[in-house]
């Protein structure tokens, strides 16, 4: 099937340029000015005064996760929210599996969960312990297209330094990426217990129990461990504060190689939200920080220190979030965000807060390059998948999100752009704001 997209303004790293796009079957065949209309096209779309970007890639989602409380979004509802938000590919972080389970246990489980996902998907492996055959298990998953793994410095299956060094050494040898949740477990547990004993249990004490220095210490330690193991594919998930960014900036200037992810919430929201009546809605880890941290995230994004803006989409119902209204320790950690990321970040570009290059790199290109999907994904280049998002210039808000969480932490922010239409592999799945039913079923993406 041949499709022509006419008259749209394509976002390039130099800004907006009026270009046409020809799609042949599932791939992009041509991107140029004034492609002539002919009988060879089965369908022609006129996107005059609309913006065109590559399909967004969100490399940090938690769909179908069970933390004792089941998440609001599974791969169907989360995938639909992603479409309305201009995201066409996700790489999901599975939750923890049974104690001592093999590395492929959760991957096999999640492949079954995701079989009806309406967008393309892949997974990160999750490392809970270090079995004697961990190298063989990691190599096996690599052969199946799982080329990144996540470990934690906090929560139930936190890793000690020696275990981390073992993982880094194997990953360097196998050319794998290791994503790490960087927070100091001891600091968090000490402060959490302190506040519980003092009956300080409102939402703001969630933030106070996970101070910025608990993240910064973990970041510094991971850099030293990576340096010790000569490991150069360390990926920091959801970096939230200036203290961490200052450490990362110095390490980068010293020549160390690593990747940095942040999220819209750390750019646009701050800890004052915890003081509001519904402050428990904003409980996530790391917590929201201060306004100075928002500014530092913006500077780091524009300088290229932050490689990727993902979401850490981990949604729970209002009822579940309200279970922590009087005790932050009982509130499930996580907020929705898969629908909001692209419109919010594109709005930041339109406002002049971030550059076109920063937007494209962080939301589309770098996720594909770092996680082995480029040039199939992340770019509007000839022979790439025709994953294309069209945005219209209009004010709207997120007061009626598609996520089954049924609320948005960004509902008070007016976005300047709205997702108008979405193509995945040349199939139109959102047409003038309306979902096209059964237009496409996502596929598992083995990564390089």
Phi, psi and omega in degrees: 000130180255127183232143178238128173255116187250145162071012178275160176263108182278131177277119172247173181294345177265358180126204184265135180222134181285112184218152175258155179230130174255130177250130174240112187058244185259359188245160173277124183263324183205142172228111182197174179282137169053055172295128187287142179280131179215176183290347183291343183273129177284330180209141178235128178250132177259111181249042176305133179064021175248158178258144181236130178225163172296152175305134181292148176239119179253111186265010180217087175234159175228083178265148177060024184277146179235112180247034191094333169238133182279139179297156180290327185253129167263192184287339177282304182293321177294322178293322178293318177299322178298316179301311179296341178258009175077020175254128185246351179217138173233154166238113190267143173265105177298152173286177180293145175262192178300154179303134178067018180289158178289161182297330182275355183301306182290325179299313180296320178297315183287331174299323177290318177302323191268003189296342177251016180298132183278000176231166180290151189209157169213184183221153165266143170288157177238126183260117182254335178203175184245088177289165183296334181255029184300324179299315181295321179294319179293320179295320179298315179292325176300319179295339177267004176094011174261104189245016176215149182223153180240140170227166189234145172260003175214182184076191190297317186251050179292149182259141172274170187299319182295318177297319179298317179298321178298316179295315180300318181297316179294316182296323177297318181293324184264001181058056179244154177263136178244115176269138183228134169276111188256095169214144181281113186297318183297316178300315183297312182295319179300310183290323179299314179294323178300311182292326177297316180295330180270004180060032176260090192238006177288168190302327182297334180283344168299312179296318182291335179279348179232066186294162183301328181289340175290327174285314184299319178299316180294322177298312180300316182296318180296321177299318179293320178295317178297321178296319179298320182270003184054042183260129186239017177235042175281132183237115179273118178277155174031058175292134194238351192218160181297321181303316178294316182296324177297318178295316181294321179298316180296318180297320179294318178297331178279359174098005180284143182257132179191176179234149183232131176244142166226187186220158180304326182297329180277347174270323194247340183245156175223175191293350175300337178299331180289345180273350180281165183302323180260034183303332179296337178298336186261007181287119176206169181229129356299160181282171171297147184250210183259170181299325179296330177287322174305314181296321179294322177299316181298314179297318181292327177293314181289334179277346182092000177295319173274121183274323190223139166252111176248194184243328193056039180301113179216089194263141174227155181293159176301322179299316179291320178296324181292345177296343178254015183299322181255000179205103185299335182289345180262359182273128176297137183279125174141151176226158173285160179186354187294332181276334188270335192304303186296310178301319181293316182289324176294324175298322178297325174294313181298327178284348182087010181279328174231157182277163175302318180298317179298317179298307184297316181297314189282331185258341187228299192286306182298321176303321179289317183291313185292326186251026166073031178246355182273141005265013178297321183235165170089359184210152174257070181245156179303133180080357172283159175303140180277067173263106192225136179240133178248129180244143175254151179274101179197148178282134172204168179231177185252038182287343178231067184289160180278339178304143178288354171294334175067018172210161177229136175288350183251017190290346179267356180264125175279120175278145180270350182223146180233141179290120185265312182212153181220133173246137171236118185051040176083357177266127178280117184252340173227121185236109182051054175076359183249134179292134174266108186297136175056030182285331186197143170244129185296161179236153175290134182254107171290136186249156183272000000 
